[in-house]
Amino acid sequence: MNTTAQIRQITPQDLAALGVHDIAYIKPKTINGQQVFAVHAADGAELAVLPSRESAFAAVRQNDMEPLSLH
């Protein structure tokens, strides 16, 4: 089976799990009137909330993951 056919047969669960150990998404969020930055796993699970974008990116990199911004 070629790669294209394999990709077309991927399950929704497998698709959600892609990058779950390699990528983290950083998203601005407001808590109690203050802007903070939430770190989410590739599957959408919230992993942490940090006070600045820079600290969120640093935390992701310290855990050997690649940070990506969500707006």
CHARMM internal coordinates of N, CA and C (Angstrom, degrees):
IC EDIT
DIST 1 N 1 CA 1.4489
DIST 1 CA 1 C 1.5305
ANGL 1 N 1 CA 1 C 107.73
DIST 1 C 2 N 1.3298
ANGL 1 CA 1 C 2 N 117.05
DIHE 1 N 1 CA 1 C 2 N 134.90
DIST 2 N 2 CA 1.4620
ANGL 1 C 2 N 2 CA 119.38
DIHE 1 CA 1 C 2 N 2 CA -179.55
DIST 2 CA 2 C 1.5305
ANGL 2 N 2 CA 2 C 110.89
DIHE 1 C 2 N 2 CA 2 C -81.33
DIST 2 C 3 N 1.3194
ANGL 2 CA 2 C 3 N 115.83
DIHE 2 N 2 CA 2 C 3 N 168.15
DIST 3 N 3 CA 1.4673
ANGL 2 C 3 N 3 CA 121.70
DIHE 2 CA 2 C 3 N 3 CA -175.40
DIST 3 CA 3 C 1.5166
ANGL 3 N 3 CA 3 C 112.37
DIHE 2 C 3 N 3 CA 3 C -61.18
DIST 3 C 4 N 1.3054
ANGL 3 CA 3 C 4 N 118.11
DIHE 3 N 3 CA 3 C 4 N -40.86
DIST 4 N 4 CA 1.4663
ANGL 3 C 4 N 4 CA 121.51
DIHE 3 CA 3 C 4 N 4 CA 179.66
DIST 4 CA 4 C 1.5182
ANGL 4 N 4 CA 4 C 110.89
DIHE 3 C 4 N 4 CA 4 C -61.08
DIST 4 C 5 N 1.3014
ANGL 4 CA 4 C 5 N 117.70
DIHE 4 N 4 CA 4 C 5 N -43.77
DIST 5 N 5 CA 1.4648
ANGL 4 C 5 N 5 CA 121.14
DIHE 4 CA 4 C 5 N 5 CA 178.69
DIST 5 CA 5 C 1.5234
ANGL 5 N 5 CA 5 C 110.55
DIHE 4 C 5 N 5 CA 5 C -65.15
DIST 5 C 6 N 1.3263
ANGL 5 CA 5 C 6 N 117.50
DIHE 5 N 5 CA 5 C 6 N -38.24
DIST 6 N 6 CA 1.4626
ANGL 5 C 6 N 6 CA 120.77
DIHE 5 CA 5 C 6 N 6 CA 179.00
DIST 6 CA 6 C 1.5276
ANGL 6 N 6 CA 6 C 110.93
DIHE 5 C 6 N 6 CA 6 C -64.99
DIST 6 C 7 N 1.3338
ANGL 6 CA 6 C 7 N 116.61
DIHE 6 N 6 CA 6 C 7 N -41.84
DIST 7 N 7 CA 1.4668
ANGL 6 C 7 N 7 CA 120.56
DIHE 6 CA 6 C 7 N 7 CA 179.68
DIST 7 CA 7 C 1.5194
ANGL 7 N 7 CA 7 C 110.78
DIHE 6 C 7 N 7 CA 7 C -64.02
DIST 7 C 8 N 1.3038
ANGL 7 CA 7 C 8 N 117.48
DIHE 7 N 7 CA 7 C 8 N -38.88
DIST 8 N 8 CA 1.4634
ANGL 7 C 8 N 8 CA 121.13
DIHE 7 CA 7 C 8 N 8 CA -179.71
DIST 8 CA 8 C 1.5236
ANGL 8 N 8 CA 8 C 112.31
DIHE 7 C 8 N 8 CA 8 C -67.35
DIST 8 C 9 N 1.3223
ANGL 8 CA 8 C 9 N 117.65
DIHE 8 N 8 CA 8 C 9 N -19.75
DIST 9 N 9 CA 1.4609
ANGL 8 C 9 N 9 CA 121.12
DIHE 8 CA 8 C 9 N 9 CA -178.76
DIST 9 CA 9 C 1.5265
ANGL 9 N 9 CA 9 C 112.87
DIHE 8 C 9 N 9 CA 9 C -99.53
DIST 9 C 10 N 1.3244
ANGL 9 CA 9 C 10 N 117.83
DIHE 9 N 9 CA 9 C 10 N 6.58
DIST 10 N 10 CA 1.4594
ANGL 9 C 10 N 10 CA 120.62
DIHE 9 CA 9 C 10 N 10 CA -178.83
DIST 10 CA 10 C 1.5360
ANGL 10 N 10 CA 10 C 109.85
DIHE 9 C 10 N 10 CA 10 C -67.52
DIST 10 C 11 N 1.3057
ANGL 10 CA 10 C 11 N 115.73
DIHE 10 N 10 CA 10 C 11 N 139.51
DIST 11 N 11 CA 1.4678
ANGL 10 C 11 N 11 CA 120.14
DIHE 10 CA 10 C 11 N 11 CA 179.97
DIST 11 CA 11 C 1.5285
ANGL 11 N 11 CA 11 C 109.80
DIHE 10 C 11 N 11 CA 11 C -80.23
DIST 11 C 12 N 1.3227
ANGL 11 CA 11 C 12 N 117.85
DIHE 11 N 11 CA 11 C 12 N 157.42
DIST 12 N 12 CA 1.4706
ANGL 11 C 12 N 12 CA 119.76
DIHE 11 CA 11 C 12 N 12 CA 176.41
DIST 12 CA 12 C 1.5372
ANGL 12 N 12 CA 12 C 112.21
DIHE 11 C 12 N 12 CA 12 C -57.48
DIST 12 C 13 N 1.3209
ANGL 12 CA 12 C 13 N 117.58
DIHE 12 N 12 CA 12 C 13 N -35.48
DIST 13 N 13 CA 1.4655
ANGL 12 C 13 N 13 CA 120.77
DIHE 12 CA 12 C 13 N 13 CA 179.20
DIST 13 CA 13 C 1.5271
ANGL 13 N 13 CA 13 C 110.98
DIHE 12 C 13 N 13 CA 13 C -67.13
DIST 13 C 14 N 1.3295
ANGL 13 CA 13 C 14 N 116.93
DIHE 13 N 13 CA 13 C 14 N -41.89
DIST 14 N 14 CA 1.4624
ANGL 13 C 14 N 14 CA 120.50
DIHE 13 CA 13 C 14 N 14 CA 178.07
DIST 14 CA 14 C 1.5252
ANGL 14 N 14 CA 14 C 110.82
DIHE 13 C 14 N 14 CA 14 C -66.39
DIST 14 C 15 N 1.3239
ANGL 14 CA 14 C 15 N 117.03
DIHE 14 N 14 CA 14 C 15 N -38.45
DIST 15 N 15 CA 1.4592
ANGL 14 C 15 N 15 CA 120.69
DIHE 14 CA 14 C 15 N 15 CA 178.27
DIST 15 CA 15 C 1.5278
ANGL 15 N 15 CA 15 C 110.43
DIHE 14 C 15 N 15 CA 15 C -63.25
DIST 15 C 16 N 1.3245
ANGL 15 CA 15 C 16 N 117.32
DIHE 15 N 15 CA 15 C 16 N -43.08
DIST 16 N 16 CA 1.4639
ANGL 15 C 16 N 16 CA 121.08
DIHE 15 CA 15 C 16 N 16 CA 179.11
DIST 16 CA 16 C 1.5211
ANGL 16 N 16 CA 16 C 111.85
DIHE 15 C 16 N 16 CA 16 C -64.51
DIST 16 C 17 N 1.3227
ANGL 16 CA 16 C 17 N 117.05
DIHE 16 N 16 CA 16 C 17 N -29.45
DIST 17 N 17 CA 1.4635
ANGL 16 C 17 N 17 CA 121.15
DIHE 16 CA 16 C 17 N 17 CA -177.60
DIST 17 CA 17 C 1.5256
ANGL 17 N 17 CA 17 C 113.24
DIHE 16 C 17 N 17 CA 17 C -82.79
DIST 17 C 18 N 1.3466
ANGL 17 CA 17 C 18 N 117.37
DIHE 17 N 17 CA 17 C 18 N -12.79
DIST 18 N 18 CA 1.4684
ANGL 17 C 18 N 18 CA 119.43
DIHE 17 CA 17 C 18 N 18 CA -179.66
DIST 18 CA 18 C 1.5261
ANGL 18 N 18 CA 18 C 109.83
DIHE 17 C 18 N 18 CA 18 C -60.54
DIST 18 C 19 N 1.2852
ANGL 18 CA 18 C 19 N 116.39
DIHE 18 N 18 CA 18 C 19 N 127.60
DIST 19 N 19 CA 1.4615
ANGL 18 C 19 N 19 CA 121.65
DIHE 18 CA 18 C 19 N 19 CA 176.99
DIST 19 CA 19 C 1.5086
ANGL 19 N 19 CA 19 C 114.80
DIHE 18 C 19 N 19 CA 19 C 77.42
DIST 19 C 20 N 1.3296
ANGL 19 CA 19 C 20 N 118.06
DIHE 19 N 19 CA 19 C 20 N 3.64
DIST 20 N 20 CA 1.4600
ANGL 19 C 20 N 20 CA 120.36
DIHE 19 CA 19 C 20 N 20 CA -174.66
DIST 20 CA 20 C 1.5381
ANGL 20 N 20 CA 20 C 112.58
DIHE 19 C 20 N 20 CA 20 C -59.24
DIST 20 C 21 N 1.3076
ANGL 20 CA 20 C 21 N 117.70
DIHE 20 N 20 CA 20 C 21 N -27.37
DIST 21 N 21 CA 1.4629
ANGL 20 C 21 N 21 CA 120.57
DIHE 20 CA 20 C 21 N 21 CA 179.47
DIST 21 CA 21 C 1.5262
ANGL 21 N 21 CA 21 C 112.46
DIHE 20 C 21 N 21 CA 21 C -102.48
DIST 21 C 22 N 1.3352
ANGL 21 CA 21 C 22 N 117.07
DIHE 21 N 21 CA 21 C 22 N -0.02
DIST 22 N 22 CA 1.4610
ANGL 21 C 22 N 22 CA 120.34
DIHE 21 CA 21 C 22 N 22 CA -175.08
DIST 22 CA 22 C 1.5195
ANGL 22 N 22 CA 22 C 114.43
DIHE 21 C 22 N 22 CA 22 C -119.91
DIST 22 C 23 N 1.3160
ANGL 22 CA 22 C 23 N 117.37
DIHE 22 N 22 CA 22 C 23 N -22.88
DIST 23 N 23 CA 1.4676
ANGL 22 C 23 N 23 CA 121.82
DIHE 22 CA 22 C 23 N 23 CA -173.14
DIST 23 CA 23 C 1.5235
ANGL 23 N 23 CA 23 C 109.58
DIHE 22 C 23 N 23 CA 23 C -126.02
DIST 23 C 24 N 1.3346
ANGL 23 CA 23 C 24 N 115.56
DIHE 23 N 23 CA 23 C 24 N 139.19
DIST 24 N 24 CA 1.4624
ANGL 23 C 24 N 24 CA 121.13
DIHE 23 CA 23 C 24 N 24 CA 172.04
DIST 24 CA 24 C 1.5248
ANGL 24 N 24 CA 24 C 107.66
DIHE 23 C 24 N 24 CA 24 C -130.50
DIST 24 C 25 N 1.3144
ANGL 24 CA 24 C 25 N 116.24
DIHE 24 N 24 CA 24 C 25 N 139.89
DIST 25 N 25 CA 1.4519
ANGL 24 C 25 N 25 CA 122.51
DIHE 24 CA 24 C 25 N 25 CA -179.48
DIST 25 CA 25 C 1.5230
ANGL 25 N 25 CA 25 C 109.32
DIHE 24 C 25 N 25 CA 25 C -101.82
DIST 25 C 26 N 1.3165
ANGL 25 CA 25 C 26 N 115.84
DIHE 25 N 25 CA 25 C 26 N 137.94
DIST 26 N 26 CA 1.4607
ANGL 25 C 26 N 26 CA 121.52
DIHE 25 CA 25 C 26 N 26 CA 179.51
DIST 26 CA 26 C 1.5271
ANGL 26 N 26 CA 26 C 107.44
DIHE 25 C 26 N 26 CA 26 C -113.59
DIST 26 C 27 N 1.3310
ANGL 26 CA 26 C 27 N 114.21
DIHE 26 N 26 CA 26 C 27 N 127.22
DIST 27 N 27 CA 1.4601
ANGL 26 C 27 N 27 CA 120.32
DIHE 26 CA 26 C 27 N 27 CA -173.29
DIST 27 CA 27 C 1.5229
ANGL 27 N 27 CA 27 C 109.32
DIHE 26 C 27 N 27 CA 27 C -133.44
DIST 27 C 28 N 1.3394
ANGL 27 CA 27 C 28 N 117.61
DIHE 27 N 27 CA 27 C 28 N 130.60
DIST 28 N 28 CA 1.4649
ANGL 27 C 28 N 28 CA 118.93
DIHE 27 CA 27 C 28 N 28 CA 175.41
DIST 28 CA 28 C 1.5258
ANGL 28 N 28 CA 28 C 110.14
DIHE 27 C 28 N 28 CA 28 C -66.31
DIST 28 C 29 N 1.3217
ANGL 28 CA 28 C 29 N 114.46
DIHE 28 N 28 CA 28 C 29 N 147.13
DIST 29 N 29 CA 1.4630
ANGL 28 C 29 N 29 CA 120.62
DIHE 28 CA 28 C 29 N 29 CA -176.03
DIST 29 CA 29 C 1.5208
ANGL 29 N 29 CA 29 C 107.39
DIHE 28 C 29 N 29 CA 29 C -150.60
DIST 29 C 30 N 1.3130
ANGL 29 CA 29 C 30 N 117.99
DIHE 29 N 29 CA 29 C 30 N 149.27
DIST 30 N 30 CA 1.4608
ANGL 29 C 30 N 30 CA 121.59
DIHE 29 CA 29 C 30 N 30 CA 176.94
DIST 30 CA 30 C 1.5234
ANGL 30 N 30 CA 30 C 109.14
DIHE 29 C 30 N 30 CA 30 C -110.31
DIST 30 C 31 N 1.3334
ANGL 30 CA 30 C 31 N 114.83
DIHE 30 N 30 CA 30 C 31 N 124.80
DIST 31 N 31 CA 1.4615
ANGL 30 C 31 N 31 CA 121.07
DIHE 30 CA 30 C 31 N 31 CA 177.25
DIST 31 CA 31 C 1.5231
ANGL 31 N 31 CA 31 C 107.34
DIHE 30 C 31 N 31 CA 31 C -128.10
DIST 31 C 32 N 1.3322
ANGL 31 CA 31 C 32 N 116.69
DIHE 31 N 31 CA 31 C 32 N 124.06
DIST 32 N 32 CA 1.4640
ANGL 31 C 32 N 32 CA 122.47
DIHE 31 CA 31 C 32 N 32 CA -179.44
DIST 32 CA 32 C 1.5233
ANGL 32 N 32 CA 32 C 111.81
DIHE 31 C 32 N 32 CA 32 C 51.56
DIST 32 C 33 N 1.3339
ANGL 32 CA 32 C 33 N 116.71
DIHE 32 N 32 CA 32 C 33 N 40.59
DIST 33 N 33 CA 1.4483
ANGL 32 C 33 N 33 CA 122.15
DIHE 32 CA 32 C 33 N 33 CA 177.39
DIST 33 CA 33 C 1.5229
ANGL 33 N 33 CA 33 C 115.46
DIHE 32 C 33 N 33 CA 33 C 79.25
DIST 33 C 34 N 1.3155
ANGL 33 CA 33 C 34 N 118.09
DIHE 33 N 33 CA 33 C 34 N 0.36
DIST 34 N 34 CA 1.4620
ANGL 33 C 34 N 34 CA 121.51
DIHE 33 CA 33 C 34 N 34 CA -179.82
DIST 34 CA 34 C 1.5169
ANGL 34 N 34 CA 34 C 110.19
DIHE 33 C 34 N 34 CA 34 C -110.68
DIST 34 C 35 N 1.3368
ANGL 34 CA 34 C 35 N 115.66
DIHE 34 N 34 CA 34 C 35 N 138.56
DIST 35 N 35 CA 1.4647
ANGL 34 C 35 N 35 CA 118.79
DIHE 34 CA 34 C 35 N 35 CA 175.93
DIST 35 CA 35 C 1.5207
ANGL 35 N 35 CA 35 C 108.93
DIHE 34 C 35 N 35 CA 35 C -81.60
DIST 35 C 36 N 1.3292
ANGL 35 CA 35 C 36 N 114.52
DIHE 35 N 35 CA 35 C 36 N 128.97
DIST 36 N 36 CA 1.4639
ANGL 35 C 36 N 36 CA 123.20
DIHE 35 CA 35 C 36 N 36 CA 176.48
DIST 36 CA 36 C 1.5320
ANGL 36 N 36 CA 36 C 106.78
DIHE 35 C 36 N 36 CA 36 C -130.26
DIST 36 C 37 N 1.3210
ANGL 36 CA 36 C 37 N 116.10
DIHE 36 N 36 CA 36 C 37 N 179.81
DIST 37 N 37 CA 1.4599
ANGL 36 C 37 N 37 CA 119.83
DIHE 36 CA 36 C 37 N 37 CA -178.54
DIST 37 CA 37 C 1.5219
ANGL 37 N 37 CA 37 C 109.29
DIHE 36 C 37 N 37 CA 37 C -128.46
DIST 37 C 38 N 1.3323
ANGL 37 CA 37 C 38 N 115.05
DIHE 37 N 37 CA 37 C 38 N 119.55
DIST 38 N 38 CA 1.4557
ANGL 37 C 38 N 38 CA 121.28
DIHE 37 CA 37 C 38 N 38 CA -179.52
DIST 38 CA 38 C 1.5223
ANGL 38 N 38 CA 38 C 109.16
DIHE 37 C 38 N 38 CA 38 C -91.28
DIST 38 C 39 N 1.3234
ANGL 38 CA 38 C 39 N 115.41
DIHE 38 N 38 CA 38 C 39 N 138.86
DIST 39 N 39 CA 1.4569
ANGL 38 C 39 N 39 CA 122.38
DIHE 38 CA 38 C 39 N 39 CA 176.08
DIST 39 CA 39 C 1.5221
ANGL 39 N 39 CA 39 C 107.04
DIHE 38 C 39 N 39 CA 39 C -104.73
DIST 39 C 40 N 1.3397
ANGL 39 CA 39 C 40 N 115.62
DIHE 39 N 39 CA 39 C 40 N 126.03
DIST 40 N 40 CA 1.4596
ANGL 39 C 40 N 40 CA 121.62
DIHE 39 CA 39 C 40 N 40 CA -178.68
DIST 40 CA 40 C 1.5222
ANGL 40 N 40 CA 40 C 110.49
DIHE 39 C 40 N 40 CA 40 C -120.76
DIST 40 C 41 N 1.3272
ANGL 40 CA 40 C 41 N 116.15
DIHE 40 N 40 CA 40 C 41 N 142.08
DIST 41 N 41 CA 1.4663
ANGL 40 C 41 N 41 CA 121.29
DIHE 40 CA 40 C 41 N 41 CA 172.71
DIST 41 CA 41 C 1.5203
ANGL 41 N 41 CA 41 C 108.39
DIHE 40 C 41 N 41 CA 41 C -70.59
DIST 41 C 42 N 1.3131
ANGL 41 CA 41 C 42 N 116.42
DIHE 41 N 41 CA 41 C 42 N 165.75
DIST 42 N 42 CA 1.4656
ANGL 41 C 42 N 42 CA 121.04
DIHE 41 CA 41 C 42 N 42 CA 179.96
DIST 42 CA 42 C 1.5212
ANGL 42 N 42 CA 42 C 112.39
DIHE 41 C 42 N 42 CA 42 C -58.77
DIST 42 C 43 N 1.3299
ANGL 42 CA 42 C 43 N 117.74
DIHE 42 N 42 CA 42 C 43 N -25.65
DIST 43 N 43 CA 1.4672
ANGL 42 C 43 N 43 CA 120.49
DIHE 42 CA 42 C 43 N 43 CA 179.16
DIST 43 CA 43 C 1.5252
ANGL 43 N 43 CA 43 C 112.77
DIHE 42 C 43 N 43 CA 43 C -86.01
DIST 43 C 44 N 1.3483
ANGL 43 CA 43 C 44 N 116.76
DIHE 43 N 43 CA 43 C 44 N 2.02
DIST 44 N 44 CA 1.4590
ANGL 43 C 44 N 44 CA 120.94
DIHE 43 CA 43 C 44 N 44 CA 176.94
DIST 44 CA 44 C 1.5104
ANGL 44 N 44 CA 44 C 114.99
DIHE 43 C 44 N 44 CA 44 C 97.74
DIST 44 C 45 N 1.3205
ANGL 44 CA 44 C 45 N 118.82
DIHE 44 N 44 CA 44 C 45 N -9.98
DIST 45 N 45 CA 1.4562
ANGL 44 C 45 N 45 CA 121.52
DIHE 44 CA 44 C 45 N 45 CA -179.67
DIST 45 CA 45 C 1.5349
ANGL 45 N 45 CA 45 C 110.15
DIHE 44 C 45 N 45 CA 45 C -66.75
DIST 45 C 46 N 1.3171
ANGL 45 CA 45 C 46 N 116.31
DIHE 45 N 45 CA 45 C 46 N 131.43
DIST 46 N 46 CA 1.4687
ANGL 45 C 46 N 46 CA 119.94
DIHE 45 CA 45 C 46 N 46 CA 177.39
DIST 46 CA 46 C 1.5252
ANGL 46 N 46 CA 46 C 109.11
DIHE 45 C 46 N 46 CA 46 C -75.23
DIST 46 C 47 N 1.3344
ANGL 46 CA 46 C 47 N 115.68
DIHE 46 N 46 CA 46 C 47 N 127.23
DIST 47 N 47 CA 1.4608
ANGL 46 C 47 N 47 CA 121.14
DIHE 46 CA 46 C 47 N 47 CA -176.89
DIST 47 CA 47 C 1.5139
ANGL 47 N 47 CA 47 C 112.78
DIHE 46 C 47 N 47 CA 47 C -101.94
DIST 47 C 48 N 1.3315
ANGL 47 CA 47 C 48 N 116.71
DIHE 47 N 47 CA 47 C 48 N -34.54
DIST 48 N 48 CA 1.4637
ANGL 47 C 48 N 48 CA 120.27
DIHE 47 CA 47 C 48 N 48 CA -176.25
DIST 48 CA 48 C 1.5178
ANGL 48 N 48 CA 48 C 109.41
DIHE 47 C 48 N 48 CA 48 C -163.69
DIST 48 C 49 N 1.3292
ANGL 48 CA 48 C 49 N 115.34
DIHE 48 N 48 CA 48 C 49 N 161.17
DIST 49 N 49 CA 1.4639
ANGL 48 C 49 N 49 CA 122.54
DIHE 48 CA 48 C 49 N 49 CA 172.40
DIST 49 CA 49 C 1.5196
ANGL 49 N 49 CA 49 C 106.12
DIHE 48 C 49 N 49 CA 49 C -129.48
DIST 49 C 50 N 1.3358
ANGL 49 CA 49 C 50 N 115.65
DIHE 49 N 49 CA 49 C 50 N 125.84
DIST 50 N 50 CA 1.4615
ANGL 49 C 50 N 50 CA 120.78
DIHE 49 CA 49 C 50 N 50 CA -175.95
DIST 50 CA 50 C 1.5246
ANGL 50 N 50 CA 50 C 109.84
DIHE 49 C 50 N 50 CA 50 C -125.39
DIST 50 C 51 N 1.3362
ANGL 50 CA 50 C 51 N 116.66
DIHE 50 N 50 CA 50 C 51 N 156.89
DIST 51 N 51 CA 1.4670
ANGL 50 C 51 N 51 CA 119.91
DIHE 50 CA 50 C 51 N 51 CA -173.35
DIST 51 CA 51 C 1.5293
ANGL 51 N 51 CA 51 C 115.33
DIHE 50 C 51 N 51 CA 51 C -74.16
DIST 51 C 52 N 1.3282
ANGL 51 CA 51 C 52 N 118.21
DIHE 51 N 51 CA 51 C 52 N -20.12
DIST 52 N 52 CA 1.4651
ANGL 51 C 52 N 52 CA 119.12
DIHE 51 CA 51 C 52 N 52 CA -178.48
DIST 52 CA 52 C 1.5218
ANGL 52 N 52 CA 52 C 110.46
DIHE 51 C 52 N 52 CA 52 C -139.57
DIST 52 C 53 N 1.3183
ANGL 52 CA 52 C 53 N 114.56
DIHE 52 N 52 CA 52 C 53 N 158.05
DIST 53 N 53 CA 1.4638
ANGL 52 C 53 N 53 CA 120.75
DIHE 52 CA 52 C 53 N 53 CA 178.00
DIST 53 CA 53 C 1.5188
ANGL 53 N 53 CA 53 C 109.68
DIHE 52 C 53 N 53 CA 53 C -63.32
DIST 53 C 54 N 1.3204
ANGL 53 CA 53 C 54 N 116.22
DIHE 53 N 53 CA 53 C 54 N -40.80
DIST 54 N 54 CA 1.4672
ANGL 53 C 54 N 54 CA 120.60
DIHE 53 CA 53 C 54 N 54 CA -179.27
DIST 54 CA 54 C 1.5276
ANGL 54 N 54 CA 54 C 111.61
DIHE 53 C 54 N 54 CA 54 C -62.67
DIST 54 C 55 N 1.3224
ANGL 54 CA 54 C 55 N 117.28
DIHE 54 N 54 CA 54 C 55 N -42.40
DIST 55 N 55 CA 1.4687
ANGL 54 C 55 N 55 CA 119.41
DIHE 54 CA 54 C 55 N 55 CA 179.85
DIST 55 CA 55 C 1.5229
ANGL 55 N 55 CA 55 C 111.01
DIHE 54 C 55 N 55 CA 55 C -69.33
DIST 55 C 56 N 1.3304
ANGL 55 CA 55 C 56 N 117.40
DIHE 55 N 55 CA 55 C 56 N -32.05
DIST 56 N 56 CA 1.4641
ANGL 55 C 56 N 56 CA 120.72
DIHE 55 CA 55 C 56 N 56 CA 176.93
DIST 56 CA 56 C 1.5276
ANGL 56 N 56 CA 56 C 110.11
DIHE 55 C 56 N 56 CA 56 C -66.59
DIST 56 C 57 N 1.3438
ANGL 56 CA 56 C 57 N 116.88
DIHE 56 N 56 CA 56 C 57 N -46.01
DIST 57 N 57 CA 1.4690
ANGL 56 C 57 N 57 CA 120.08
DIHE 56 CA 56 C 57 N 57 CA 178.53
DIST 57 CA 57 C 1.5225
ANGL 57 N 57 CA 57 C 110.71
DIHE 56 C 57 N 57 CA 57 C -62.56
DIST 57 C 58 N 1.3395
ANGL 57 CA 57 C 58 N 117.07
DIHE 57 N 57 CA 57 C 58 N -41.44
DIST 58 N 58 CA 1.4708
ANGL 57 C 58 N 58 CA 120.80
DIHE 57 CA 57 C 58 N 58 CA -179.83
DIST 58 CA 58 C 1.5314
ANGL 58 N 58 CA 58 C 110.63
DIHE 57 C 58 N 58 CA 58 C -63.49
DIST 58 C 59 N 1.3206
ANGL 58 CA 58 C 59 N 117.32
DIHE 58 N 58 CA 58 C 59 N -42.25
DIST 59 N 59 CA 1.4642
ANGL 58 C 59 N 59 CA 120.82
DIHE 58 CA 58 C 59 N 59 CA -179.66
DIST 59 CA 59 C 1.5198
ANGL 59 N 59 CA 59 C 111.19
DIHE 58 C 59 N 59 CA 59 C -63.49
DIST 59 C 60 N 1.3186
ANGL 59 CA 59 C 60 N 116.62
DIHE 59 N 59 CA 59 C 60 N -40.89
DIST 60 N 60 CA 1.4616
ANGL 59 C 60 N 60 CA 120.70
DIHE 59 CA 59 C 60 N 60 CA 179.10
DIST 60 CA 60 C 1.5264
ANGL 60 N 60 CA 60 C 109.87
DIHE 59 C 60 N 60 CA 60 C -63.59
DIST 60 C 61 N 1.3198
ANGL 60 CA 60 C 61 N 116.25
DIHE 60 N 60 CA 60 C 61 N -46.76
DIST 61 N 61 CA 1.4743
ANGL 60 C 61 N 61 CA 119.85
DIHE 60 CA 60 C 61 N 61 CA -179.02
DIST 61 CA 61 C 1.5226
ANGL 61 N 61 CA 61 C 111.92
DIHE 60 C 61 N 61 CA 61 C -65.38
DIST 61 C 62 N 1.3282
ANGL 61 CA 61 C 62 N 117.44
DIHE 61 N 61 CA 61 C 62 N -35.45
DIST 62 N 62 CA 1.4677
ANGL 61 C 62 N 62 CA 120.65
DIHE 61 CA 61 C 62 N 62 CA 178.22
DIST 62 CA 62 C 1.5265
ANGL 62 N 62 CA 62 C 111.71
DIHE 61 C 62 N 62 CA 62 C -63.85
DIST 62 C 63 N 1.3202
ANGL 62 CA 62 C 63 N 115.79
DIHE 62 N 62 CA 62 C 63 N -22.14
DIST 63 N 63 CA 1.4626
ANGL 62 C 63 N 63 CA 120.81
DIHE 62 CA 62 C 63 N 63 CA 179.16
DIST 63 CA 63 C 1.5268
ANGL 63 N 63 CA 63 C 111.65
DIHE 62 C 63 N 63 CA 63 C -100.09
DIST 63 C 64 N 1.3361
ANGL 63 CA 63 C 64 N 115.41
DIHE 63 N 63 CA 63 C 64 N 23.17
DIST 64 N 64 CA 1.4685
ANGL 63 C 64 N 64 CA 122.79
DIHE 63 CA 63 C 64 N 64 CA 175.86
DIST 64 CA 64 C 1.5225
ANGL 64 N 64 CA 64 C 113.66
DIHE 63 C 64 N 64 CA 64 C 55.60
DIST 64 C 65 N 1.3385
ANGL 64 CA 64 C 65 N 115.21
DIHE 64 N 64 CA 64 C 65 N 38.55
DIST 65 N 65 CA 1.4644
ANGL 64 C 65 N 65 CA 120.78
DIHE 64 CA 64 C 65 N 65 CA 176.42
DIST 65 CA 65 C 1.5227
ANGL 65 N 65 CA 65 C 108.42
DIHE 64 C 65 N 65 CA 65 C -120.00
DIST 65 C 66 N 1.3066
ANGL 65 CA 65 C 66 N 115.76
DIHE 65 N 65 CA 65 C 66 N 163.41
DIST 66 N 66 CA 1.4695
ANGL 65 C 66 N 66 CA 121.79
DIHE 65 CA 65 C 66 N 66 CA 178.19
DIST 66 CA 66 C 1.5320
ANGL 66 N 66 CA 66 C 108.42
DIHE 65 C 66 N 66 CA 66 C -100.46
DIST 66 C 67 N 1.3416
ANGL 66 CA 66 C 67 N 117.57
DIHE 66 N 66 CA 66 C 67 N 121.00
DIST 67 N 67 CA 1.4704
ANGL 66 C 67 N 67 CA 120.17
DIHE 66 CA 66 C 67 N 67 CA 179.35
DIST 67 CA 67 C 1.5230
ANGL 67 N 67 CA 67 C 112.30
DIHE 66 C 67 N 67 CA 67 C -82.04
DIST 67 C 68 N 1.3193
ANGL 67 CA 67 C 68 N 116.16
DIHE 67 N 67 CA 67 C 68 N 141.56
DIST 68 N 68 CA 1.4634
ANGL 67 C 68 N 68 CA 122.87
DIHE 67 CA 67 C 68 N 68 CA 174.83
DIST 68 CA 68 C 1.5195
ANGL 68 N 68 CA 68 C 108.05
DIHE 67 C 68 N 68 CA 68 C -132.71
DIST 68 C 69 N 1.3274
ANGL 68 CA 68 C 69 N 116.99
DIHE 68 N 68 CA 68 C 69 N 142.39
DIST 69 N 69 CA 1.4663
ANGL 68 C 69 N 69 CA 121.19
DIHE 68 CA 68 C 69 N 69 CA 179.93
DIST 69 CA 69 C 1.5147
ANGL 69 N 69 CA 69 C 111.18
DIHE 68 C 69 N 69 CA 69 C -89.00
DIST 69 C 70 N 1.3134
ANGL 69 CA 69 C 70 N 115.08
DIHE 69 N 69 CA 69 C 70 N 142.15
DIST 70 N 70 CA 1.4729
ANGL 69 C 70 N 70 CA 122.66
DIHE 69 CA 69 C 70 N 70 CA 169.31
DIST 70 CA 70 C 1.5124
ANGL 70 N 70 CA 70 C 106.57
DIHE 69 C 70 N 70 CA 70 C -118.11
DIST 70 C 71 N 1.3238
ANGL 70 CA 70 C 71 N 115.80
DIHE 70 N 70 CA 70 C 71 N 138.39
DIST 71 N 71 CA 1.4686
ANGL 70 C 71 N 71 CA 118.84
DIHE 70 CA 70 C 71 N 71 CA -178.07
DIST 71 CA 71 C 1.4977
ANGL 71 N 71 CA 71 C 110.12
DIHE 70 C 71 N 71 CA 71 C -112.26
END
COOR INIT
IC SEED 1 N 1 CA 1 C
IC BUILD
